[in-house]
Amino acid sequence: MLDQPVQLEVFPTDLHLRRIDPACNMRRFYRMSVQPDLFGGACLVREWGRIGFRGQMLVERHDDEGKAVTALMKLSAAKTRRGYRAVTD
């Protein structure tokens, strides 16, 4: 039995997207995650590139986790409009 109540996550802090179009030889990934930093804020870590390759990485620092999650959600909406789809395991 569980002694502690389980809190479900309302806003995602990790997101993995893919865009695959064989007609254009396109196989791309885009990963985003919100991680705490050492100064009490939060960072949005973005990784993108071609599937099977290392790709690139960018770290954006935000004042708190809420702002980082908001940035993640805005980027997710933009990528979805461009054809990326969430990867479900």
N, C-alpha and C positions, 0 to 999 in steps of 0.2 A: 504494500500500500504506500501511497505517496503522503508524506507528512507536509510537504510544501505544495501550495497551489501552483499550477503550471500556467504561465502567462504566454499566450500565443502572440507571435510577432505580427503587428498590424502593417508596418511598413518594412519592406525588405532592406537588409543591409548588405546583401550579396546578390549579384545578378549576373547571369551568363547568357549572352545573346549570340546568335549565329545568323549569317546570311549566306545561303548557298544558291547559286544560279549556274547550273552546268552549261547553259547556252552562252554565258559570258565568261566561263572559266573563273567564276568567282566563288571563293570559299573563305569567308572572313569570320572572325570572332571578335567579341567585345565583352570584356569583363569589368565589372565595377564592384567595389566593396568599400564600406565605411569602417574605419579602424580608429581607435583612440590614439592620440599622440601623447608625448611626454609632458605637454604644457597645459593639459586640461581641456584641450579642444578635440577636434576630430578631423580626420583626413579622408578624402575621397580618392581612392586609388583606382586609376583607370588603366586597363591594358587592352591593346587591340593589335590586330595583324591578320596574316593569312593563317588558316588552320594548318597545323603541323610545323609552324615556324615560331620563333621566339617572339617577334612583334616588338611593340614599343610600350612604354609605361610612363604615366604622368601622375604626380601626387599633388592634389589640391588641398591646402589647409583651410579649415573653417573654424569659426569660433566655438561652435557646439555641434553635437550630433544631429540635432534637428535641422540645422542649415545644410549639413552634409547630406542628409537623407533627402531633403528637398532638391538639392542639386542632382542627386542620383535619379530621382523621379523625373525631373525635367529632361535629363539626358536620355533616360529610358524612353520617354515619349517621342523625342526627336529621332532616336534610332529605330523605333517601331515604325514611324512614318516613312523611313527610308528603306524598309523591307527587312529589318532584323526581327528575329523571333526568339522568344525565351527558350532555353534548353531545359527540358524536364527530364530528370533521371528516374 
